[in-house]
Amino acid sequence: MKKKLVALAIAGAFAAPVVASAQGTNVTIFGRVQAEYSGVDNGNVPYQSGISDNARASRWGLQITEDLGRGLKANARMEMGLNTGSGSASTPREQWVGLSHNNWGDVKFGRVQSPFKDFAGGMTIDPFAYTTLQANGAGGTMTGSANGLGSGANGFVNSAIRFDSANVEGFSFAGLLMPGDSNNFDPTQNGNLTQAWQGAGGGNTGGKNGEFDGQAAAKYVGNYMGHDYSVFGGYSRDNANEAQKLALGVRTEETWRAGGTWKYENLSVVGQYERINNAIGAATCTSASALAANPLVSSSGQCNSAMNAGGDGSIWHVGTNYQWGNTLLVAQGGAMTAEAIGAVAGRDAKSFTVGAIHSLSKRTSLFGGYQRVTQGLSGAGGTTTDGEATLTPGSYGSGNRNTWTIGMRHNF
């Protein structure tokens, strides 16, 4: 009994300062822990497998809210990501402060997610988001990035202002503005020599002496005779920095997105289309979009959704899901086309993914599946192949890609 009292006293002594500092404020600890056993057969690269969390689903953080009265709230969020397979725990995620009101929505200042990631399509319509089988990046059917102006698992935007409107009769809007003249918007790409066109220290987005970047998206959510549906669209603008303007002769990357969802009883269908012009940032290759930030091996990643630097292209994604008891059955796929530019060959990637997600509880789930990606070269700088030949841009990996995974996830 005495030992229990001593233990409680010690715990109380440590907890007291935390409670005192949070007085008048609601502080919630949240997070996710995930691990996958995955295998990757990447064209000419030998087969590799291992246990990791390359998609960086694992994270922990603090959600902070204070009621200011009259419907106004002050909010803040601090979040860090980790990789359960490598021991890495240094990935910055959302870190912002802001205000919200039920009548007009909320505004955030700091490091935020992009509307293309969590508002209009993107990760919101992919059941395998934050897994090795996710559609963006290595999956090849959505833009994948580490700089935020895409829909990647590590997609966060630094130095940004984001506004999300309240829902009015089914309509809502989200907008993001990243003012220029910040030195580096992608902490994992500090003048990577494999992407020299970025410019030393320039990062992927805006960058040193860059102009403003931004996104705008809107959606409508409705129901008709038991059919739930939504339509969404958006526009993304990513300005080049000085080094990119000189190297590529382009000024602005533009991405247009349109798509929708439909659900009736246990069956749902999703889809979206993206058109990219003058790719310089979100639509080009980053270590996160290749699932290679902490890879199974250094050569296991591919940027199957990446456009050629300075070039144009398009990406489409479709999927169908069926809820069978506690199990969600998933089948999805699509394709990307990166048009040739100069001496750089055009590339095509097509993929399909099948798998299942089984809920053990509201917080714990098991998942698994298989993904097949085929690639080919065409146009200037290369000849059409069956996808087995090594692709010219080394950062895009080699040929066809077969991936399987089984994993477990717990949210808290």
C-alpha positions in Angstrom: 0.0 0.0 0.0 2.8 2.4 0.9 4.6 1.7 -2.4 1.4 2.6 -4.3 1.0 5.8 -2.4 4.7 6.7 -3.1 4.2 6.0 -6.8 1.1 8.1 -7.0 2.8 11.0 -5.2 5.7 10.9 -7.7 3.4 10.8 -10.7 1.4 13.7 -9.3 4.6 15.7 -8.8 5.5 15.3 -12.4 2.0 15.9 -13.7 1.3 19.1 -11.7 3.3 21.5 -13.8 1.7 20.1 -17.0 -1.8 20.6 -15.6 -1.0 24.1 -14.4 0.5 25.2 -17.7 -2.6 23.9 -19.5 -5.1 25.6 -17.2 -8.0 27.1 -19.2 -6.8 25.3 -22.3 -7.8 21.9 -23.7 -4.7 19.9 -24.6 -5.1 16.6 -26.4 -2.3 14.1 -27.0 -2.9 12.2 -30.2 -0.9 9.9 -32.6 -0.6 6.8 -34.7 1.8 3.9 -34.6 2.2 1.7 -37.7 4.5 -1.0 -39.0 4.5 -2.8 -42.3 6.2 -6.0 -43.5 6.7 -5.1 -47.2 8.5 -6.6 -50.2 9.6 -4.6 -53.3 10.7 -6.0 -56.7 11.8 -2.9 -58.5 12.8 -3.8 -62.1 16.5 -4.4 -62.3 17.0 -3.9 -58.6 17.2 -7.1 -56.6 14.1 -8.0 -54.5 14.1 -6.5 -51.0 11.8 -6.9 -48.0 11.8 -5.6 -44.4 9.7 -4.2 -41.6 9.4 -0.4 -41.6 7.0 2.6 -41.9 8.4 4.2 -45.1 5.1 6.0 -45.7 5.6 7.8 -42.4 2.1 7.1 -41.0 3.5 7.0 -37.4 3.4 10.3 -35.6 2.5 11.9 -32.3 1.5 15.4 -31.3 -0.5 17.9 -29.3 -3.8 19.5 -30.3 -4.4 22.7 -28.3 -7.7 24.6 -28.1 -8.8 27.6 -26.0 -12.4 28.9 -25.9 -12.3 32.7 -26.3 -16.0 33.2 -26.1 -18.7 34.2 -28.6 -18.0 31.1 -30.7 -14.3 32.1 -31.3 -11.5 29.6 -30.5 -7.7 29.8 -30.5 -6.1 26.6 -31.8 -2.6 25.2 -32.2 -1.0 22.0 -33.3 2.4 20.5 -32.9 3.2 17.2 -34.5 6.3 15.0 -35.3 6.6 11.9 -37.5 8.6 8.8 -37.0 9.6 5.6 -38.7 9.0 2.5 -36.6 11.4 0.4 -38.7 14.4 2.7 -38.6 14.1 4.5 -35.3 13.9 7.8 -37.1 11.8 10.4 -35.2 12.8 13.7 -36.7 10.2 14.4 -39.4 8.4 17.7 -38.8 4.7 17.5 -39.6 2.0 20.1 -38.9 3.1 23.0 -36.6 0.7 25.9 -36.6 -1.4 28.4 -34.6 -4.8 29.8 -35.6 -8.4 30.9 -35.0 -11.7 29.2 -35.7 -15.4 30.1 -35.6 -18.4 27.9 -36.4 -19.9 30.7 -38.6 -16.9 31.3 -40.9 -14.4 28.4 -40.5 -10.8 28.5 -39.4 -7.5 30.1 -40.3 -4.0 28.6 -39.6 -0.5 30.2 -39.7 2.7 28.1 -39.9 3.5 24.7 -41.3 0.2 23.2 -42.6 -1.1 20.5 -45.0 -2.2 21.5 -48.5 -5.8 21.5 -49.6 -4.8 19.0 -52.3 -3.8 16.6 -49.6 -6.6 16.6 -47.0 -9.5 18.6 -48.5 -10.1 18.0 -52.2 -9.3 14.5 -53.2 -5.8 13.3 -52.6 -5.3 11.3 -49.4 -9.0 11.7 -48.6 -10.1 9.3 -51.3 -7.3 6.7 -51.0 -8.0 4.0 -48.4 -4.3 3.0 -48.6 -3.1 6.5 -47.9 0.0 6.4 -45.5 0.9 2.9 -46.5 3.4 1.4 -49.0 0.4 0.9 -51.4 -0.6 4.6 -51.4 -1.7 6.0 -54.8 0.7 9.0 -54.9 4.4 8.9 -55.5 5.5 5.3 -55.9 1.9 4.3 -56.7 1.9 6.6 -59.7 -1.7 7.8 -59.8 -1.6 11.0 -57.7 0.9 13.8 -57.4 3.3 12.9 -54.5 5.6 15.3 -52.9 7.5 16.3 -49.8 6.9 20.0 -50.2 3.2 20.1 -49.6 1.8 21.3 -52.9 0.8 17.7 -53.8 -0.8 14.9 -51.8 2.1 13.0 -50.4 2.4 11.5 -47.0 5.1 14.1 -46.1 3.3 16.9 -47.9 3.5 19.9 -45.6 3.8 23.6 -46.6 6.1 25.9 -44.6 5.6 29.6 -44.1 1.9 29.4 -45.1 -1.5 30.8 -44.3 -4.4 28.5 -44.8 -8.2 29.2 -44.6 -11.0 26.6 -44.5 -14.5 27.9 -44.8 -17.5 26.6 -42.9 -19.8 24.3 -44.7 -22.8 26.2 -46.2 -25.5 24.1 -47.8 -23.0 21.5 -48.7 -20.4 23.9 -50.2 -17.0 24.6 -48.7 -13.8 26.2 -49.8 -10.1 26.0 -48.8 -7.2 28.3 -49.8 -3.5 28.4 -49.0 -1.0 31.1 -49.5 2.8 30.7 -49.1 4.5 34.2 -49.3 7.8 34.2 -51.2 11.4 34.8 -50.2 11.7 31.9 -47.8 15.0 30.0 -48.2 13.8 26.4 -48.3 10.4 24.8 -48.2 11.4 21.1 -48.2 13.7 20.1 -45.3 14.6 16.8 -47.1 15.8 18.5 -50.3 18.6 20.9 -49.5 20.0 21.3 -53.0 20.0 17.5 -53.6 22.7 16.9 -56.2 20.5 14.3 -58.0 18.2 17.2 -58.7 20.6 20.0 -59.5 18.0 22.0 -61.4 16.6 22.9 -58.0 19.5 25.2 -57.2 21.8 24.7 -54.2 19.7 25.3 -51.0 16.7 26.2 -53.1 14.3 23.5 -52.0 11.5 22.4 -54.3 8.9 25.1 -53.8 9.2 28.8 -54.2 12.6 28.8 -52.6 15.2 31.5 -52.3 13.9 34.6 -54.1 10.8 32.7 -55.1 7.4 34.4 -55.5 4.3 33.4 -53.7 2.8 29.9 -54.0 -0.7 28.9 -53.4 -3.7 26.6 -53.8 -7.5 27.0 -54.0 -10.0 24.2 -53.8 -13.8 23.8 -53.5 -16.2 20.9 -53.0 -19.8 20.1 -52.7 -21.2 17.3 -50.6 -24.7 16.0 -51.0 -27.2 13.1 -50.7 -29.9 12.0 -53.0 -32.2 9.1 -52.1 -29.6 7.4 -50.0 -26.7 8.1 -52.5 -23.9 10.1 -50.9 -21.8 12.0 -53.4 -19.3 14.8 -53.6 -17.5 16.8 -56.4 -14.4 18.8 -56.0 -11.9 20.8 -57.9 -8.8 22.8 -57.3 -5.9 24.9 -58.7 -2.3 24.9 -57.5 0.4 27.4 -58.3 4.1 26.7 -57.5 6.5 29.5 -58.6 10.1 28.8 -59.6 13.0 30.3 -57.7 15.8 32.1 -59.5 17.9 29.0 -60.0 15.0 27.1 -61.5 14.1 29.9 -63.8 17.6 30.0 -65.2 18.0 26.2 -65.4 14.5 25.3 -66.8 13.4 28.6 -68.4 10.0 28.3 -66.6 8.4 30.5 -64.1 5.3 28.7 -62.7 4.1 25.2 -62.2 0.4 24.9 -62.4 -1.8 21.9 -61.5 -5.6 21.6 -62.1 -7.5 18.9 -60.3 -11.1 17.7 -60.6 -12.9 14.6 -59.2 -15.6 13.2 -57.2 -17.0 10.4 -54.9 -20.1 8.3 -54.9 -21.4 5.9 -52.1 -24.5 3.8 -51.8 -24.9 1.5 -48.9 -21.6 -0.5 -48.7 -20.2 0.3 -52.2 -18.3 3.4 -53.1 -16.5 4.7 -56.2 -13.9 7.5 -56.3 -11.9 9.2 -59.0 -9.8 12.3 -59.9 -7.9 13.8 -62.8 -4.9 16.1 -62.6 -3.2 18.2 -65.3 0.3 19.6 -64.7 2.2 22.2 -66.6 5.8 23.3 -66.2 6.6 20.8 -63.4 9.2 22.2 -61.0 8.2 21.2 -57.4 5.2 19.2 -56.3 4.9 17.2 -59.5 8.6 16.2 -59.6 10.6 13.6 -57.7 11.3 13.9 -54.0 12.5 11.3 -51.6 9.2 11.2 -49.8 7.1 10.7 -52.9 9.4 7.8 -53.8 8.9 6.2 -50.4 12.6 6.4 -50.1 13.1 8.8 -47.2 14.1 5.9 -45.0 13.8 3.0 -47.6 14.1 -0.7 -47.2 17.3 -0.3 -49.3 18.6 2.9 -50.9 17.4 1.8 -54.4 13.9 0.5 -53.5 12.0 3.8 -54.1 10.4 5.1 -57.3 8.7 8.4 -58.2 6.2 6.8 -60.5 4.0 9.9 -60.5 6.8 12.4 -61.2 6.8 14.7 -64.3 10.0 15.6 -66.1 11.5 18.8 -64.7 10.0 21.7 -66.6 7.6 19.4 -68.5 3.9 18.8 -68.7 1.8 15.7 -68.0 -1.4 14.3 -66.5 -2.4 11.8 -63.8 -5.7 10.0 -63.2 -6.9 7.8 -60.4 -10.0 5.6 -59.9 -11.0 3.3 -57.2 -13.9 1.2 -55.8 -14.3 0.0 -52.3 -16.8 -2.4 -50.6 -17.4 -2.6 -46.9 -17.9 -6.2 -45.9 -18.6 -6.3 -42.1 -15.4 -5.0 -40.4 -13.4 -5.4 -43.6 -13.0 -2.8 -46.4 -12.1 -4.4 -49.8 -10.1 -2.1 -52.0 -9.4 -2.1 -55.8 -7.9 1.0 -57.4 -5.5 2.1 -60.1 -4.8 4.6 -62.8 -2.0 6.1 -64.9 0.3 9.0 -65.4 1.9 10.5 -68.5 5.0 12.6 -68.3 5.5 14.3 -71.6 9.0 14.5 -73.2 10.9 17.7 -72.9 14.1 18.5 -74.9 16.4 15.4 -74.8 14.5 13.9 -71.8 12.3 11.0 -72.7 8.6 10.9 -72.0 7.4 8.3 -69.5 4.3 6.4 -68.8 3.3 4.6 -65.7 0.2 2.5 -65.1 -0.7 0.8 -61.8 -3.4 -1.3 -60.1 -3.7 -2.1 -56.4 -5.9 -4.7 -54.6 -6.1 -5.3 -50.9 -8.1 -5.1 -47.7 -8.3 -3.2 -44.4 -9.8 -5.1 -41.4 -10.8 -3.1 -38.3 -10.1 -4.9 -35.0 -11.6 -1.9 -33.2 -12.3 1.8 -33.8 -8.6 2.5 -33.3 -6.7 -0.7 -34.4 -6.6 -2.2 -37.9 -4.8 -4.7 -40.0 -4.2 -4.1 -43.7 -2.5 -5.8 -46.7 -2.4 -6.0 -50.4 -0.5 -6.0 -53.7 0.5 -3.2 -56.1 1.8 -3.5 -59.7 3.3 -0.6 -61.5 4.5 -0.8 -65.2 6.7 1.9 -66.8 7.8 2.7 -70.3 9.8 5.4 -72.1 8.7 7.2 -75.3 9.4 10.3 -77.4 12.6 12.3 -77.4 15.6 10.9 -75.5 14.4 7.3 -75.5 12.5 4.5 -77.2 9.3 2.8 -76.1 10.1 -0.2 -73.9 8.1 -2.8 -72.1 9.1 -1.2 -68.8 11.9 -3.7 -67.9 14.7 -1.5 -69.1 16.4 0.9 -66.6 14.9 4.3 -67.0 17.2 7.2 -67.9 16.4 9.5 -65.0 18.0 7.6 -62.2 15.9 9.2 -59.5 12.8 7.5 -60.9 14.0 4.0 -60.3 14.0 1.1 -62.7 11.3 -0.5 -64.8 8.3 -2.3 -63.5 7.6 -2.5 -59.7 5.8 -5.2 -57.7 5.0 -4.4 -54.1 3.2 -6.4 -51.4 2.6 -5.4 -47.8 0.9 -6.5 -44.6 0.7 -4.1 -41.7 -0.9 -3.0 -38.4 -2.0 0.5 -37.3 -3.1 1.9 -34.0 -4.5 5.4 -33.5 -4.6 7.0 -30.1 
